[in-house]
Amino acid sequence: MPRVNVYAVTGTATGKITLPDNIFAAKVRPILMAQAVRAYLSNHRTARAQARTRAEVSGSGKKIWAQKGTGRARHGDQYAPIFVGGGVAHGPVGNENYKLKMSKKMRQQALFSALTSKLKDEELIIVNGLAKIEPKTGKLVKILSQLKANSQDEKVLLILPEILKNVVLAARNIEGVCLATVDSLNTYEILNGGKLVFMKEAVEGLKGL
């Protein structure tokens, strides 16, 4: 079982914690993680684009030119799809379904794979005592700096055991810092979140995933 340091809010190591094998020593599956990310983004996609067909374009339906005698191909009105300003053939209608499905086991294995890869890349920090901090941005900025978790142009995903109002208030104005509760974790957030800062209490919540 992997063992990692537990840090105090001052940035000093205060002990070690044993992480679950099935979560942090799982087989890293890049293809499965990519599939989970694609499904997550696709399921958050909204069909907004909408094109008008030739029946919906407003204007005269008068024949564009005479049927015979012009030397050109015969056509009806000027709003056929081949003309500029004409209707669109087979365009988006605004009700496309982009939803993708993954089984619960596949989503779980992709999540465990992402967490394992973060641990291997040394991008995972366990912190104790964060639940009692004051709801002030400066306090959390200092803590993240002492943990070496929020350097310039680096993102941080702070993982809480549950919604803690004081932590939410302290983190909401820090650029690059995102919050997530342990029961809402997904592969996309893990891979896109930069360094992971787990509250020690949140690690216990992982066992219920």
Backbone torsions as a table, in degrees:
resi	resn	phi	psi	omega
1	MET	NA	134.5	179.5
2	PRO	-69.1	136.9	176.9
3	ARG	-118.4	132.0	-178.7
4	VAL	-130.3	161.0	179.3
5	ASN	-71.4	148.0	170.1
6	VAL	-108.9	128.1	-176.2
7	TYR	-107.0	145.1	171.3
8	ALA	-80.1	169.6	180.0
9	VAL	-66.4	-12.3	177.0
10	THR	-83.7	-8.0	179.1
11	GLY	94.7	-0.2	-179.6
12	THR	-94.8	142.8	178.9
13	ALA	-72.7	130.1	-177.8
14	THR	-113.7	-2.7	-179.6
15	GLY	163.3	-167.2	179.6
16	LYS	-128.7	159.1	177.4
17	ILE	-134.3	142.3	177.9
18	THR	-92.6	124.8	-178.6
19	LEU	-94.7	147.3	-179.0
20	PRO	-61.2	133.9	-179.3
21	ASP	-60.6	-43.6	-174.2
22	ASN	-68.8	-16.8	-178.4
23	ILE	-102.2	-42.7	-173.6
24	PHE	-109.6	4.6	173.7
25	ALA	-131.6	32.1	-179.4
26	ALA	-79.2	163.6	175.3
27	LYS	-71.0	130.3	179.8
28	VAL	-80.1	119.7	-176.0
29	ARG	-118.2	91.5	-177.1
30	PRO	-58.5	-39.9	-177.7
31	ILE	-67.0	-41.3	179.0
32	LEU	-66.3	-39.1	177.4
33	MET	-63.7	-41.4	178.9
34	ALA	-63.4	-38.9	178.2
35	GLN	-64.9	-40.5	179.5
36	ALA	-66.1	-39.8	178.0
37	VAL	-64.7	-43.9	179.5
38	ARG	-61.9	-42.1	179.2
39	ALA	-65.5	-41.8	-179.8
40	TYR	-61.7	-48.5	-178.3
41	LEU	-67.7	-38.8	-179.7
42	SER	-66.0	-37.6	-179.4
43	ASN	-73.1	-14.4	175.6
44	HIS	-98.9	5.6	-178.5
45	ARG	-87.5	137.4	178.6
46	THR	-111.9	134.8	177.9
47	ALA	-78.0	103.2	-177.7
48	ARG	-112.3	-30.9	-176.8
49	ALA	-66.5	138.8	179.9
50	GLN	-148.9	124.2	-179.8
51	ALA	-111.6	148.8	179.2
52	ARG	-85.2	137.7	172.6
53	THR	-81.3	174.9	179.9
54	ARG	-65.4	-22.3	178.2
55	ALA	-76.7	-21.3	-175.9
56	GLU	-98.5	-14.8	179.0
57	VAL	-71.9	131.3	-177.8
58	SER	-84.6	141.7	178.9
59	GLY	150.3	-179.4	-177.4
60	SER	-73.6	142.9	176.2
61	GLY	-96.4	16.6	-178.6
62	LYS	-62.9	142.6	178.2
63	LYS	-59.4	133.1	-170.2
64	ILE	-67.2	-37.3	172.3
65	TRP	-155.6	172.6	-175.3
66	ALA	-61.8	150.3	-178.1
67	GLN	-63.0	-40.0	-175.8
68	LYS	-128.8	159.4	171.7
69	GLY	94.0	-8.1	-177.8
70	THR	-94.7	-16.4	-176.2
71	GLY	82.3	-1.6	179.6
72	ARG	-105.4	167.9	-180.0
73	ALA	-65.3	152.3	-179.7
74	ARG	-78.2	138.2	-179.5
75	HIS	-143.9	161.1	175.1
76	GLY	-93.1	-118.9	-178.1
77	ASP	-81.6	171.8	-174.0
78	GLN	-80.4	1.1	-176.4
79	TYR	-103.7	20.7	172.6
80	ALA	-65.7	153.4	-176.3
81	PRO	-58.7	-22.5	-177.1
82	ILE	-80.5	-9.4	-179.1
83	PHE	-99.3	148.2	175.8
84	VAL	-62.4	130.8	-177.6
85	GLY	86.1	-1.6	179.7
86	GLY	-80.7	175.3	177.9
87	GLY	-67.9	160.4	-179.6
88	VAL	-97.1	133.5	177.9
89	ALA	-90.3	128.0	176.6
90	HIS	60.2	33.5	179.3
91	GLY	-83.8	175.2	179.0
92	PRO	-66.6	144.0	-178.1
93	VAL	-114.2	-4.6	175.7
94	GLY	95.0	0.8	178.6
95	ASN	-125.4	25.0	179.1
96	GLU	-64.5	144.7	-179.9
97	ASN	-105.1	112.5	-178.8
98	TYR	-102.4	8.6	-174.6
99	LYS	-67.0	136.4	174.7
100	LEU	-122.8	148.0	-177.9
101	LYS	-116.1	143.9	170.9
102	MET	-134.1	146.1	177.7
103	SER	-69.6	158.0	179.7
104	LYS	-58.5	-40.3	-179.1
105	LYS	-65.9	-39.4	178.9
106	MET	-66.1	-43.4	177.6
107	ARG	-61.1	-41.2	-179.2
108	GLN	-65.1	-45.5	-179.2
109	GLN	-66.3	-35.1	177.0
110	ALA	-65.9	-40.6	178.4
111	LEU	-64.4	-46.6	179.4
112	PHE	-63.6	-36.4	177.3
113	SER	-63.7	-41.7	179.0
114	ALA	-66.2	-41.6	178.5
115	LEU	-65.0	-40.8	178.1
116	THR	-62.8	-41.7	-179.6
117	SER	-65.5	-36.2	177.4
118	LYS	-65.7	-40.2	178.2
119	LEU	-64.4	-42.9	179.7
120	LYS	-64.7	-32.4	180.0
121	ASP	-85.2	4.8	179.9
122	GLU	58.5	42.3	178.8
123	GLU	-116.1	32.2	-178.9
124	LEU	-131.4	128.2	-178.5
125	ILE	-127.5	134.0	175.7
126	ILE	-106.6	127.3	-177.8
127	VAL	-124.8	142.6	179.5
128	ASN	-118.2	141.7	176.7
129	GLY	95.8	3.4	-177.0
130	LEU	-73.7	-21.6	-176.4
131	ALA	-66.5	-18.8	-175.0
132	LYS	-104.6	10.1	-177.8
133	ILE	-71.7	158.0	176.1
134	GLU	-72.0	148.4	-179.6
135	PRO	-77.3	60.2	-177.5
136	LYS	-128.3	133.6	-177.0
137	THR	-58.5	-43.6	-177.6
138	GLY	-59.4	-36.3	180.0
139	LYS	-64.0	-46.3	-178.0
140	LEU	-70.7	-36.7	176.5
141	VAL	-58.4	-43.8	179.7
142	LYS	-64.3	-42.2	-179.4
143	ILE	-63.8	-45.9	-179.9
144	LEU	-64.2	-35.0	177.0
145	SER	-66.2	-41.1	179.1
146	GLN	-68.7	-28.7	176.6
147	LEU	-83.5	-4.3	-177.4
148	LYS	57.4	43.3	-175.4
149	ALA	-110.5	-13.9	-174.8
150	ASN	-133.3	61.4	177.0
151	SER	-78.1	178.8	-174.4
152	GLN	-61.9	136.4	177.5
153	ASP	59.1	27.9	179.1
154	GLU	-120.1	132.5	-179.4
155	LYS	-87.8	154.5	179.4
156	VAL	-135.2	134.3	172.3
157	LEU	-111.5	112.1	-179.1
158	LEU	-94.2	118.6	-173.0
159	ILE	-105.4	120.4	-175.3
160	LEU	-105.8	154.3	175.8
161	PRO	-70.7	-29.0	177.6
162	GLU	-161.6	175.5	-180.0
163	ILE	-70.0	117.1	178.4
164	LEU	-112.1	112.9	-172.0
165	LYS	-59.2	-40.3	-178.5
166	ASN	-65.1	-37.6	179.0
167	VAL	-71.5	-39.8	178.7
168	VAL	-60.8	-45.0	179.9
169	LEU	-65.7	-36.2	-178.7
170	ALA	-71.6	-29.8	-172.4
171	ALA	-97.0	-14.2	-167.2
172	ARG	-67.5	-20.9	-178.6
173	ASN	-107.5	11.8	-179.6
174	ILE	-95.0	119.0	-178.2
175	GLU	-64.6	133.3	176.4
176	GLY	86.9	-4.0	-179.1
177	VAL	-104.0	124.0	176.6
178	CYS	-118.4	154.3	180.0
179	LEU	-115.3	148.9	174.9
180	ALA	-152.5	144.9	173.4
181	THR	-90.2	153.1	-172.5
182	VAL	-62.9	-29.4	-178.4
183	ASP	-81.8	-4.1	179.7
184	SER	-113.1	9.4	-176.7
185	LEU	-63.5	145.0	173.5
186	ASN	-143.2	164.1	-173.9
187	THR	-59.7	-41.2	-178.1
188	TYR	-61.4	-47.3	-179.6
189	GLU	-61.9	-39.5	-180.0
190	ILE	-63.6	-50.0	-176.1
191	LEU	-71.6	-29.3	-176.7
192	ASN	-96.5	-1.0	-171.1
193	GLY	-89.9	-2.2	-175.9
194	GLY	74.8	-136.9	178.1
195	LYS	-73.3	141.3	178.0
196	LEU	-99.7	125.0	175.3
197	VAL	-113.7	105.4	179.9
198	PHE	-92.1	127.4	165.1
199	MET	-68.0	141.9	-176.0
200	LYS	-56.0	-37.2	-179.5
201	GLU	-65.1	-27.2	-178.3
202	ALA	-73.4	-27.0	-179.5
203	VAL	-62.0	-38.3	177.9
204	GLU	-63.3	-34.6	-179.8
205	GLY	-67.8	-20.7	179.4
206	LEU	-64.8	-27.9	-177.1
207	LYS	-66.1	-17.9	179.7
208	GLY	-91.1	0.7	-178.4
209	LEU	-74.8	NA	NA
